[in-house]
Amino acid sequence: MPMNIGVYQSAASLSALEHWQEAVSQNISASQVPGYRGRSVSFSAQDNGQFTVGENGPHGSESNLPASFPSVTSGVNFKAGETQPTGRTLDLALQSSGFFQVLMPDGTHAFTRNGTFSERSDGTLVNSSNYPVLAENGTPIVLSQTAGPVNITREGAVSQGDTQLGRLSVTSFANPGALVPISDGLLLGGATANPGATEHPGVMQGYIESSNVSPLFEMVNLVQVSRLYEANQKVITNADQQTQKTMDALG
């Protein structure tokens, strides 16, 4: 019985390691995406069932001990990335915990730290996925092709010359852990995220925030995953061989 539980524990470990590998792979592939927030994975032991230890066990007689199995929890690392100057008028970074708000094709509002914006042919300010960037009133920011250079203040007010175009929507969350990551560094607001306006967004024009992922660190994690995966595979293989030997001996 303990041998069987060891197989189940190793199998559960392989499943948990797959989640870790997926997170590491995602972090490596998106490490150059501005404002990207790295995926994080944490592990804990969860008791699930018991197995019996004989008289030679730690208690000197037959007793039941809990069988612990690994449990994995996925999340997002919200540590800020480094701010880098670009000189581009429509590149924006935030010196706060807030997120820019964009409008997705299905009408959903998504949030991002990637301030690599550009102007669409109709003047709409869009992100790198061509989604409109929203103002505080929930409407897209629309630039004028004749009103002159774009100026954006640290409070997020957008203007061209004497024309005020609106104020960028910069949203903060009381519970950012409830945000749900999707593609292109975007996040969706979870039911318990508790969004609110950012009082001092700290918008920096002509700057971009890099991702908070260290490719070197993630490569080290990838090596660790590979070694742990191999170790658990060996446990399962050895247990299977021992079981086969026992069955052969018993005829």
C-alpha positions as CSV (number, residue, x, y, z in Angstrom):
1,M,0.0,0.0,0.0
2,P,2.7,2.6,0.8
3,M,4.3,1.7,-2.6
4,N,1.0,2.5,-4.3
5,I,0.6,5.8,-2.5
6,G,4.2,6.7,-3.5
7,V,3.2,6.2,-7.1
8,Y,0.1,8.3,-6.7
9,Q,2.1,11.0,-5.0
10,S,4.7,11.1,-7.8
11,A,1.9,11.2,-10.4
12,A,0.4,14.2,-8.6
13,S,3.8,15.8,-8.5
14,L,4.1,15.4,-12.3
15,S,0.8,17.1,-12.7
16,A,1.8,20.0,-10.5
17,L,5.1,20.3,-12.3
18,E,3.2,20.6,-15.6
19,H,1.5,23.7,-14.2
20,W,4.9,25.2,-13.2
21,Q,6.3,24.4,-16.6
22,E,3.4,26.1,-18.4
23,A,3.9,29.3,-16.2
24,V,7.6,29.3,-16.9
25,S,7.2,28.8,-20.6
26,Q,4.6,31.7,-20.7
27,N,7.0,34.0,-18.8
28,I,9.9,33.3,-21.1
29,S,7.8,33.8,-24.3
30,A,6.4,37.1,-22.9
31,S,9.5,38.4,-21.2
32,Q,9.9,41.2,-23.8
33,V,6.3,42.3,-23.8
34,P,6.1,45.8,-22.1
35,G,4.3,45.8,-18.8
36,Y,3.9,42.1,-18.8
37,R,3.2,40.6,-15.3
38,G,4.9,37.3,-14.8
39,R,2.9,34.2,-13.9
40,S,3.7,32.7,-10.5
41,V,3.1,29.2,-9.1
42,S,3.2,28.1,-5.4
43,F,3.1,24.6,-3.9
44,S,1.7,23.2,-0.7
45,A,1.1,19.8,0.8
46,Q,-2.5,18.6,1.1
47,D,-3.5,15.5,3.1
48,N,-5.7,13.1,1.1
49,G,-6.2,9.7,2.7
50,Q,-4.1,7.6,5.0
51,F,-1.9,4.6,4.8
52,T,-1.1,2.0,7.5
53,V,2.4,1.5,8.9
54,G,3.3,-1.9,10.5
55,E,4.9,-2.7,13.8
56,N,8.3,-1.4,12.6
57,G,6.8,2.0,11.9
58,P,7.6,5.2,13.8
59,H,5.0,4.5,16.5
60,G,6.1,0.9,17.3
61,S,2.7,-0.6,16.3
62,E,0.3,-0.4,13.4
63,S,-0.9,3.1,12.9
64,N,-2.4,5.3,10.2
65,L,-0.4,8.2,8.8
66,P,-1.7,10.9,6.5
67,A,-0.8,10.7,2.8
68,S,0.3,14.1,1.6
69,F,-0.1,15.2,-2.0
70,P,1.2,18.3,-3.7
71,S,-1.3,21.1,-4.4
72,V,-0.5,23.9,-6.8
73,T,-1.8,27.5,-6.8
74,S,-1.3,29.8,-9.8
75,G,-1.2,33.6,-9.7
76,V,0.3,36.8,-11.1
77,N,3.4,38.6,-9.9
78,F,2.4,42.3,-9.7
79,K,5.9,43.6,-9.0
80,A,6.7,46.6,-11.2
81,G,9.1,46.4,-14.1
82,E,11.8,48.8,-15.0
83,T,10.8,52.1,-16.6
84,Q,12.7,52.9,-19.8
85,P,12.7,56.0,-22.0
86,T,11.7,55.7,-25.7
87,G,11.1,59.2,-26.8
88,R,7.9,58.2,-28.5
89,T,5.0,60.6,-27.9
90,L,2.4,57.8,-27.5
91,D,4.5,55.5,-25.3
92,L,3.3,55.7,-21.7
93,A,4.3,54.2,-18.4
94,L,2.7,54.4,-15.0
95,Q,4.4,55.3,-11.7
96,S,1.5,53.8,-9.7
97,S,-0.2,50.5,-9.2
98,G,-2.9,51.3,-11.8
99,F,-3.6,49.8,-15.2
100,F,-4.6,51.4,-18.5
101,Q,-8.1,50.4,-19.6
102,V,-8.9,49.2,-23.1
103,L,-12.0,48.1,-25.0
104,M,-11.9,44.6,-26.5
105,P,-13.9,43.7,-29.6
106,D,-16.6,41.9,-27.6
107,G,-17.2,45.0,-25.5
108,T,-15.3,43.7,-22.5
109,H,-13.0,46.1,-20.6
110,A,-9.5,44.8,-20.2
111,F,-6.5,46.2,-18.2
112,T,-2.9,46.5,-19.0
113,R,0.4,48.0,-18.0
114,N,1.6,47.9,-21.6
115,G,1.6,51.6,-22.7
116,T,2.8,51.0,-26.2
117,F,0.1,53.0,-27.9
118,S,-0.4,54.3,-31.4
119,E,-2.9,56.3,-33.5
120,R,-5.3,54.4,-35.7
121,S,-6.3,55.9,-39.1
122,D,-9.5,57.4,-37.6
123,G,-7.5,59.0,-34.8
124,T,-8.5,56.5,-32.1
125,L,-5.7,55.9,-29.6
126,V,-5.1,52.1,-29.5
127,N,-2.9,49.6,-27.7
128,S,-0.5,47.1,-29.4
129,S,-3.5,44.8,-30.0
130,N,-5.4,47.6,-31.8
131,Y,-7.9,47.9,-28.9
132,P,-9.2,51.4,-28.2
133,V,-7.7,53.1,-25.1
134,L,-10.4,54.4,-22.8
135,A,-10.9,57.7,-21.1
136,E,-12.4,58.1,-17.6
137,N,-15.9,58.5,-19.0
138,G,-15.6,55.0,-20.7
139,T,-15.2,56.3,-24.3
140,P,-12.2,55.9,-26.5
141,I,-9.5,58.6,-26.7
142,V,-9.7,60.1,-30.2
143,L,-6.8,62.3,-31.4
144,S,-7.0,65.1,-34.0
145,Q,-4.8,64.9,-37.1
146,T,-4.7,68.7,-37.3
147,A,-4.5,70.0,-33.7
148,G,-0.8,69.6,-33.2
149,P,1.4,67.5,-30.9
150,V,-0.1,65.3,-28.2
151,N,0.6,66.2,-24.6
152,I,-0.2,63.9,-21.7
153,T,0.2,65.1,-18.1
154,R,1.2,63.0,-15.1
155,E,-2.5,62.9,-14.1
156,G,-3.4,61.4,-17.5
157,A,-5.0,64.4,-19.1
158,V,-4.7,64.2,-22.9
159,S,-4.6,67.4,-25.0
160,Q,-3.5,68.8,-28.3
161,G,-2.8,72.5,-28.3
162,D,-5.7,74.1,-26.5
163,T,-8.0,71.2,-27.2
164,Q,-8.7,68.9,-24.2
165,L,-9.4,65.3,-25.4
166,G,-10.1,63.7,-22.0
167,R,-8.3,61.9,-19.2
168,L,-6.9,58.4,-19.4
169,S,-8.7,55.8,-17.4
170,V,-6.2,54.4,-14.9
171,T,-7.7,51.8,-12.7
172,S,-6.4,50.3,-9.4
173,F,-7.6,47.2,-7.7
174,A,-8.0,46.6,-4.0
175,N,-7.6,42.9,-4.7
176,P,-5.3,42.6,-7.8
177,G,-5.0,38.8,-7.1
178,A,-8.5,38.4,-8.5
179,L,-7.4,39.7,-11.9
180,V,-7.5,37.0,-14.6
181,P,-4.6,37.1,-17.2
182,I,-5.4,36.6,-20.8
183,S,-3.3,37.1,-24.0
184,D,-1.0,40.0,-24.9
185,G,-0.4,41.0,-21.3
186,L,-4.0,41.9,-20.7
187,L,-6.0,41.1,-17.6
188,L,-9.7,40.9,-16.9
189,G,-11.3,42.2,-13.7
190,G,-12.4,39.3,-11.5
191,A,-15.6,39.4,-9.4
192,T,-13.7,40.3,-6.2
193,A,-11.0,42.6,-7.7
194,N,-12.8,45.8,-6.4
195,P,-11.7,48.3,-9.1
196,G,-11.4,52.0,-8.5
197,A,-9.9,55.2,-10.0
198,T,-6.2,55.8,-9.3
199,E,-5.9,59.1,-7.5
200,H,-2.3,59.9,-8.7
201,P,-1.6,57.7,-11.8
202,G,1.9,59.1,-12.4
203,V,1.7,58.9,-16.2
204,M,5.1,59.3,-17.9
205,Q,5.0,60.3,-21.5
206,G,7.8,58.9,-23.7
207,Y,8.5,56.0,-21.4
208,I,7.7,52.2,-21.4
209,E,7.6,49.8,-18.5
210,S,9.4,46.6,-19.2
211,S,8.1,43.2,-18.1
212,N,8.9,42.1,-14.5
213,V,10.2,38.8,-15.8
214,S,13.9,37.8,-15.6
215,P,14.6,35.4,-18.5
216,L,17.7,34.0,-16.8
217,F,15.7,33.3,-13.6
218,E,13.0,31.5,-15.6
219,M,15.6,29.4,-17.4
220,V,16.9,28.3,-14.0
221,N,13.3,27.4,-13.1
222,L,12.9,25.4,-16.3
223,V,16.0,23.3,-15.4
224,Q,14.6,22.7,-12.0
225,V,11.3,21.5,-13.4
226,S,13.1,19.2,-15.8
227,R,15.1,17.6,-13.0
228,L,12.1,17.2,-10.7
229,Y,10.1,15.7,-13.5
230,E,12.8,13.2,-14.2
231,A,13.1,12.3,-10.5
232,N,9.4,11.6,-10.1
233,Q,9.3,9.5,-13.3
234,K,12.1,7.4,-11.8
235,V,10.1,6.8,-8.7
236,I,7.1,5.6,-10.7
237,T,9.3,3.4,-12.9
238,N,11.0,1.8,-9.8
239,A,7.7,1.2,-8.1
240,D,6.4,-0.4,-11.2
241,Q,9.4,-2.7,-11.5
242,Q,9.1,-3.7,-7.8
243,T,5.5,-4.5,-8.3
244,Q,6.3,-6.7,-11.3
245,K,9.0,-8.5,-9.4
246,T,6.6,-9.2,-6.5
247,M,3.9,-10.5,-8.9
248,D,6.5,-12.8,-10.6
249,A,7.7,-14.1,-7.2
250,L,4.1,-14.9,-6.2
251,G,3.5,-16.7,-9.4
